[in-house]
Amino acid sequence: MASSPLKILAISGSLRKSSFNSAALETAAEIAGDSAEFTFADLSAIPLYDQDLRDQSVPEAVETLQQQVLDADAILFSTPEYNYSVSGVLKNAIDWLSRVDPQPFADKPVAVMSASMSAFGGARAQYDLRRILIYLNAHFVNKPEVMISFAHKKFDDSGKLTDEDTRKFIGDLLTALDKWAKRLA
């Protein structure tokens, strides 16, 4: 009996139209094919976190993201690195989700990728993201680590990942995420 496809929520830490991180998530969906069902989160409508706003009501964009996280079997992040950390837009979304009930990241299988034009490939942002989400009780795939360095040389002008080694690393990460999600289910 065939198992149902893993429901993965893909969250990019970048709003940029030609984001390497969003392109990495699109590549992951392409590589996964029928073995996973991808939903792509939209962080663009989430307002800056404000406790006064939270006390009035939770914004619809936050409720939508919360439900997407709850409905997913697993989460796949791809984050740029800004000043040795995650982007403000990603941290803001996580800040909002840390203040809703039920807590959507609790016991959720999570994998992380990063893409950067630097030689480090966003490594420091990945570690910061892991530190943040551990507090929310997310359960990370530890290996393999996918850090796409010199991303501007690995994606073509249309956003297609052309580097075969990186495509293999992403495939390996998806396999590990699938196994991890089944183990935690």
Backbone bond lengths (Angstrom), bond angles and torsions (degrees), N, CA, C in turn:
res aa  C-N    CA-C-N  psi(-1)  N-CA   C-N-CA  omega(-1)  CA-C   N-CA-C  phi
1 M - - - 1.445 - - 1.533 109.31 -
2 A 1.298 116.35 126.70 1.465 121.12 -178.06 1.521 109.96 -75.15
3 S 1.323 115.59 140.06 1.463 118.95 177.80 1.522 109.33 -81.47
4 S 1.323 115.75 154.31 1.458 119.17 179.68 1.525 109.27 -73.46
5 P 1.327 116.27 154.08 1.471 119.37 -178.82 1.528 111.26 -61.92
6 L 1.310 115.59 144.72 1.460 121.95 176.16 1.525 108.30 -68.66
7 K 1.326 117.14 128.72 1.466 121.73 177.75 1.528 108.27 -87.99
8 I 1.326 115.24 109.70 1.465 121.67 -176.54 1.524 109.68 -110.35
9 L 1.328 115.66 127.67 1.454 120.61 170.60 1.520 107.44 -93.91
10 A 1.323 116.40 119.84 1.464 122.75 180.00 1.527 108.31 -96.21
11 I 1.330 115.84 123.93 1.464 121.02 -178.79 1.522 108.92 -122.82
12 S 1.331 114.90 115.17 1.459 120.77 176.43 1.518 109.19 -93.56
13 G 1.308 116.16 138.05 1.457 121.29 177.10 1.515 112.99 -84.82
14 S 1.323 117.00 10.75 1.457 120.74 -177.96 1.520 110.49 -125.80
15 L 1.323 116.46 139.90 1.460 121.85 174.15 1.526 111.70 -96.39
16 R 1.310 117.29 -8.14 1.464 122.05 -175.39 1.525 110.58 -61.58
17 K 1.320 116.82 134.43 1.459 121.91 -177.58 1.527 111.74 -56.44
18 S 1.307 117.90 -43.12 1.469 121.05 -178.21 1.530 111.29 -103.04
19 S 1.317 116.04 39.84 1.462 122.43 -178.08 1.524 112.16 -64.96
20 F 1.321 116.26 131.89 1.467 120.81 174.46 1.532 110.44 -66.05
21 N 1.321 116.85 -32.87 1.462 120.13 -179.26 1.522 111.61 -70.90
22 S 1.317 117.11 -41.38 1.464 119.61 174.88 1.525 110.05 -64.69
23 A 1.326 116.87 -39.18 1.468 120.62 177.54 1.528 111.07 -64.70
24 A 1.324 117.68 -35.79 1.468 120.68 177.29 1.526 110.45 -63.77
25 L 1.330 116.86 -38.77 1.467 120.34 177.66 1.524 111.17 -68.34
26 E 1.322 117.26 -39.31 1.474 120.55 175.28 1.524 109.86 -61.69
27 T 1.321 116.43 -39.77 1.465 121.06 177.12 1.519 110.44 -62.60
28 A 1.320 117.21 -41.99 1.468 120.91 178.64 1.524 110.64 -60.03
29 A 1.325 116.89 -43.23 1.470 120.37 178.57 1.523 110.74 -63.09
30 E 1.314 116.05 -40.61 1.471 120.87 178.18 1.528 110.47 -63.31
31 I 1.316 117.08 -45.88 1.465 121.58 -178.95 1.524 110.69 -64.49
32 A 1.332 116.70 -40.81 1.470 120.98 -178.12 1.521 112.02 -65.30
33 G 1.318 116.95 -33.65 1.461 119.97 -179.32 1.524 111.23 57.84
34 D 1.333 116.05 -133.03 1.459 121.48 -177.21 1.522 113.84 -78.69
35 S 1.325 117.86 -5.78 1.467 119.89 -177.87 1.524 112.65 -78.25
36 A 1.331 117.02 -11.08 1.465 120.94 179.11 1.520 109.46 -145.33
37 E 1.307 113.97 149.92 1.459 121.77 176.47 1.527 106.92 -111.13
38 F 1.316 116.68 111.12 1.468 121.69 -175.73 1.526 111.56 -94.34
39 T 1.313 115.67 137.40 1.454 124.36 167.63 1.524 105.58 -120.73
40 F 1.322 116.79 137.30 1.462 121.12 -177.82 1.530 109.62 -107.40
41 A 1.308 116.28 118.81 1.460 121.74 179.92 1.522 110.23 -71.64
42 D 1.322 115.48 147.34 1.464 122.04 176.09 1.528 107.90 -116.51
43 L 1.314 116.31 110.38 1.462 120.77 -178.36 1.527 112.88 -92.22
44 S 1.330 117.44 -2.15 1.466 120.69 -170.11 1.529 114.28 -67.25
45 A 1.322 118.95 -25.74 1.465 120.89 -177.06 1.527 113.31 -95.29
46 I 1.320 117.44 0.77 1.464 120.18 -178.61 1.531 109.20 -78.68
47 P 1.343 116.85 120.89 1.469 118.66 -179.43 1.526 111.14 -72.13
48 L 1.321 115.70 163.68 1.459 119.65 174.01 1.524 108.78 -59.30
49 Y 1.333 115.26 139.34 1.457 118.65 -178.65 1.523 110.17 -62.41
50 D 1.333 114.40 133.68 1.459 122.10 179.92 1.528 106.63 -148.49
51 Q 1.329 117.10 117.06 1.469 120.52 -177.89 1.526 111.88 -58.37
52 D 1.346 117.71 -34.15 1.464 119.94 177.93 1.523 110.54 -62.77
53 L 1.331 116.66 -42.47 1.462 120.89 176.79 1.526 110.15 -64.89
54 R 1.321 116.63 -42.80 1.470 121.66 179.09 1.523 110.88 -60.80
55 D 1.333 117.24 -38.68 1.460 120.97 180.00 1.528 112.02 -65.84
56 Q 1.342 116.97 -27.10 1.468 120.88 177.55 1.521 110.61 -77.29
57 S 1.330 115.89 -51.60 1.469 121.70 178.51 1.523 108.24 -176.08
58 V 1.314 114.82 162.64 1.463 119.96 176.55 1.530 107.39 -85.84
59 P 1.327 118.20 126.48 1.464 120.03 179.68 1.533 112.18 -57.96
60 E 1.315 115.71 147.65 1.462 121.65 -177.88 1.528 111.94 -56.58
61 A 1.320 117.57 -40.06 1.474 120.21 -179.60 1.525 111.06 -62.84
62 V 1.325 117.14 -33.68 1.467 121.18 178.06 1.524 109.78 -72.31
63 E 1.335 116.95 -42.98 1.466 120.44 177.56 1.527 110.89 -60.88
64 T 1.324 116.61 -39.81 1.468 120.78 178.11 1.520 110.37 -61.86
65 L 1.333 116.95 -47.84 1.462 120.40 179.81 1.526 110.56 -63.99
66 Q 1.314 117.48 -41.59 1.464 120.79 177.73 1.530 110.23 -56.44
67 Q 1.325 116.69 -47.37 1.465 120.24 -178.77 1.523 111.19 -66.08
68 Q 1.325 117.48 -37.53 1.465 120.13 177.26 1.525 110.91 -61.91
69 V 1.334 117.01 -42.40 1.468 120.32 178.73 1.524 109.65 -65.21
70 L 1.324 117.16 -45.02 1.464 120.51 179.93 1.525 111.86 -61.61
71 D 1.331 117.22 -38.51 1.467 121.79 -176.90 1.523 113.31 -75.70
72 A 1.314 117.45 -21.11 1.470 121.54 -176.14 1.526 110.89 -77.37
73 D 1.335 114.54 148.34 1.470 120.37 171.65 1.520 110.41 -78.13
74 A 1.336 115.90 -27.32 1.466 121.76 -176.08 1.527 108.79 -158.26
75 I 1.328 114.83 159.33 1.466 121.77 179.06 1.523 108.66 -118.43
76 L 1.338 116.03 135.99 1.460 121.89 173.95 1.523 107.84 -121.34
77 F 1.316 115.91 113.56 1.460 122.11 176.86 1.520 109.41 -96.20
78 S 1.332 115.33 148.68 1.452 120.88 163.96 1.524 105.69 -135.53
79 T 1.326 115.26 121.51 1.459 119.30 -171.73 1.523 112.59 -125.21
80 P 1.321 116.21 138.07 1.458 118.76 168.68 1.526 108.77 -76.34
81 E 1.302 115.85 170.53 1.466 120.73 175.93 1.518 108.89 -112.69
82 Y 1.329 115.43 120.28 1.456 121.99 176.56 1.520 107.34 -118.52
83 N 1.313 117.71 114.90 1.464 121.65 175.91 1.528 112.46 53.12
84 Y 1.334 114.87 47.36 1.472 122.77 177.00 1.527 113.30 71.09
85 S 1.314 118.71 15.93 1.460 120.68 -177.72 1.527 110.23 -146.98
86 V 1.320 114.96 -171.28 1.458 120.81 178.51 1.522 109.08 -78.42
87 S 1.309 115.77 165.85 1.459 120.51 178.82 1.529 110.28 -69.06
88 G 1.305 115.38 156.35 1.461 120.50 176.91 1.515 112.35 -60.63
89 V 1.323 117.03 -38.96 1.464 120.07 -178.75 1.526 110.99 -63.88
90 L 1.322 117.72 -39.05 1.464 120.45 179.10 1.523 110.74 -71.19
91 K 1.325 117.12 -44.84 1.470 119.97 179.20 1.519 110.47 -61.97
92 N 1.325 117.53 -39.25 1.457 121.61 178.48 1.531 111.15 -61.88
93 A 1.324 117.41 -44.72 1.471 120.83 178.95 1.524 110.57 -61.79
94 I 1.323 116.42 -42.73 1.468 120.33 178.71 1.527 110.27 -65.97
95 D 1.326 117.19 -39.58 1.467 120.03 177.72 1.529 110.55 -58.70
96 W 1.326 116.86 -44.75 1.465 119.67 177.05 1.529 110.50 -61.31
97 L 1.318 116.88 -48.03 1.470 119.90 -176.63 1.522 112.32 -67.15
98 S 1.309 117.58 -20.61 1.467 119.82 177.78 1.526 111.42 -74.80
99 R 1.321 116.69 -9.79 1.460 120.65 -175.05 1.522 112.83 -117.75
100 V 1.326 117.41 23.11 1.465 121.53 176.71 1.526 109.11 -117.92
101 D 1.315 114.32 160.26 1.457 120.51 179.22 1.526 108.12 -129.87
102 P 1.310 118.48 128.10 1.453 127.11 4.41 1.533 112.05 -76.28
103 Q 1.323 114.57 154.50 1.470 121.87 179.39 1.529 107.99 -69.27
104 P 1.336 118.56 111.71 1.463 120.22 -172.29 1.525 115.91 -71.18
105 F 1.321 118.64 -26.62 1.469 119.49 -177.72 1.531 113.48 -84.94
106 A 1.327 117.70 -10.57 1.465 120.64 -177.62 1.527 110.50 -59.95
107 D 1.322 115.60 122.85 1.469 124.09 177.96 1.530 113.74 64.56
108 K 1.313 117.46 19.06 1.466 121.53 -178.81 1.526 110.14 -89.24
109 P 1.341 117.98 131.14 1.469 120.69 173.10 1.536 109.91 -67.89
110 V 1.323 116.20 132.76 1.462 121.55 -175.38 1.524 110.15 -135.84
111 A 1.331 115.39 139.18 1.465 121.89 171.13 1.524 107.50 -126.27
112 V 1.325 115.33 152.83 1.463 120.83 -176.17 1.520 110.11 -130.84
113 M 1.328 114.70 137.23 1.466 122.55 169.08 1.524 105.98 -124.95
114 S 1.309 115.74 165.61 1.456 120.33 172.11 1.518 108.15 -149.94
115 A 1.321 114.41 151.96 1.460 120.43 177.58 1.521 108.17 -137.19
116 S 1.315 114.85 137.47 1.456 120.62 -177.32 1.523 109.33 -154.06
117 M 1.309 115.93 153.91 1.456 119.46 175.77 1.524 111.34 -76.97
118 S 1.323 117.47 -8.45 1.460 120.92 -179.38 1.525 111.77 -83.18
119 A 1.310 115.59 170.30 1.467 121.40 178.32 1.523 112.16 -70.35
120 F 1.336 117.53 -20.27 1.465 120.94 -177.39 1.522 112.95 -84.66
121 G 1.319 117.60 -16.30 1.457 120.86 175.35 1.518 115.25 64.79
122 G 1.322 117.13 23.10 1.459 119.94 178.91 1.517 114.44 84.14
123 A 1.320 117.64 16.00 1.474 121.83 -175.86 1.522 112.46 -55.52
124 R 1.323 117.00 -42.40 1.471 118.97 -176.30 1.524 111.21 -67.82
125 A 1.328 116.86 -34.32 1.466 119.93 176.77 1.525 110.61 -65.91
126 Q 1.331 116.62 -39.24 1.467 119.82 178.21 1.517 110.95 -59.23
127 Y 1.306 116.38 -46.79 1.459 119.25 -177.84 1.524 110.99 -65.48
128 D 1.316 116.77 -36.56 1.457 119.70 177.44 1.529 110.53 -67.20
129 L 1.327 117.46 -41.67 1.464 120.99 178.24 1.529 110.79 -61.44
130 R 1.306 116.20 -42.32 1.473 119.54 177.29 1.531 110.67 -60.71
131 R 1.314 116.49 -43.99 1.470 120.77 -179.91 1.523 110.70 -60.83
132 I 1.316 117.27 -43.08 1.463 121.89 -179.30 1.529 110.61 -64.21
133 L 1.321 116.81 -47.68 1.466 120.38 -173.96 1.519 113.76 -78.40
134 I 1.323 117.72 -20.24 1.464 119.11 173.63 1.526 109.09 -60.88
135 Y 1.314 116.77 -38.28 1.464 120.70 178.01 1.530 111.16 -59.73
136 L 1.335 117.07 -30.91 1.465 121.72 -179.74 1.524 111.84 -91.67
137 N 1.329 116.38 9.46 1.464 124.41 174.30 1.530 113.87 69.10
138 A 1.325 116.96 30.16 1.464 120.57 171.86 1.522 108.24 -74.97
139 H 1.332 116.40 153.06 1.465 121.70 -178.71 1.530 109.19 -115.69
140 F 1.322 115.65 112.35 1.458 121.82 -171.85 1.517 114.25 -89.91
141 V 1.320 114.95 144.16 1.461 122.07 163.00 1.525 104.48 -72.77
142 N 1.314 117.57 121.86 1.465 120.01 -177.75 1.523 112.96 -81.58
143 K 1.316 116.52 -37.70 1.465 121.50 -179.33 1.511 109.06 -142.61
144 P 1.294 117.95 148.22 1.461 127.62 4.76 1.529 111.01 -79.73
145 E 1.297 114.93 158.50 1.452 121.31 174.22 1.530 108.06 -96.89
146 V 1.325 115.73 131.79 1.466 120.46 178.61 1.520 108.13 -114.63
147 M 1.318 115.17 106.55 1.456 123.04 177.98 1.521 106.76 -124.07
148 I 1.307 115.82 107.40 1.462 121.00 -174.71 1.528 108.84 -88.70
149 S 1.322 115.57 97.50 1.465 120.86 179.19 1.525 109.46 -84.69
150 F 1.321 115.55 157.28 1.476 121.53 -178.86 1.532 110.56 47.73
151 A 1.337 115.34 46.74 1.466 121.53 -174.54 1.526 112.43 -56.08
152 H 1.309 117.42 -33.93 1.465 120.85 -179.20 1.532 112.03 -62.68
153 K 1.334 117.32 -17.39 1.463 121.22 178.08 1.529 111.79 -97.79
154 K 1.326 117.69 -8.22 1.465 121.20 -174.70 1.521 113.56 -108.71
155 F 1.323 117.03 -10.34 1.460 122.04 175.91 1.522 107.87 -115.57
156 D 1.326 116.50 142.28 1.464 118.38 176.36 1.530 109.36 -84.19
157 D 1.327 116.48 -178.34 1.463 121.09 -175.44 1.521 113.22 -64.72
158 S 1.327 117.44 -21.87 1.465 120.40 179.20 1.527 112.19 -89.68
159 G 1.333 117.38 -0.48 1.458 121.13 179.65 1.513 114.52 91.50
160 K 1.321 117.10 8.42 1.467 120.47 179.18 1.527 109.52 -83.69
161 L 1.325 114.87 131.83 1.461 120.35 176.92 1.520 108.25 -75.53
162 T 1.320 116.14 117.46 1.466 120.74 -175.82 1.519 113.12 -102.76
163 D 1.317 117.63 -10.21 1.457 121.35 -178.17 1.531 109.79 -82.16
164 E 1.322 116.77 113.13 1.471 121.50 -174.72 1.524 112.78 -66.63
165 D 1.319 118.37 -36.23 1.468 119.74 177.65 1.528 110.90 -61.77
166 T 1.321 116.34 -42.32 1.465 120.22 179.58 1.519 110.72 -66.90
167 R 1.324 117.23 -39.51 1.470 120.34 176.46 1.532 110.24 -59.63
168 K 1.328 117.02 -39.66 1.463 120.54 178.48 1.522 110.36 -65.54
169 F 1.339 117.25 -42.84 1.467 120.72 178.61 1.533 110.60 -59.17
170 I 1.328 116.64 -41.96 1.468 120.25 178.94 1.528 110.03 -64.70
171 G 1.315 117.09 -42.53 1.467 120.44 176.62 1.517 111.87 -59.84
172 D 1.317 116.37 -41.99 1.470 120.78 177.82 1.533 111.05 -63.60
173 L 1.330 116.68 -39.42 1.462 120.39 178.35 1.528 110.56 -64.96
174 L 1.322 117.29 -41.13 1.470 120.65 178.36 1.522 111.27 -63.22
175 T 1.324 117.07 -40.04 1.466 120.93 177.04 1.526 110.25 -62.19
176 A 1.325 116.45 -44.09 1.464 120.94 179.09 1.531 111.05 -64.83
177 L 1.335 117.25 -39.51 1.463 120.89 179.09 1.522 110.64 -65.40
178 D 1.314 116.95 -41.38 1.465 121.08 178.08 1.533 110.45 -60.94
179 K 1.312 116.61 -47.92 1.476 120.82 178.76 1.526 111.03 -62.10
180 W 1.318 116.90 -41.99 1.460 121.87 -178.55 1.527 110.56 -65.44
181 A 1.339 116.34 -43.62 1.467 120.37 179.70 1.528 110.71 -62.84
182 K 1.323 117.09 -40.90 1.471 120.32 178.75 1.523 110.71 -67.17
183 R 1.307 116.40 -36.83 1.466 120.41 179.53 1.529 111.28 -66.63
184 L 1.328 116.69 -36.98 1.460 120.81 -178.33 1.530 113.26 -84.58
185 A 1.324 116.82 -13.88 1.481 120.57 -176.52 1.515 112.15 -64.47
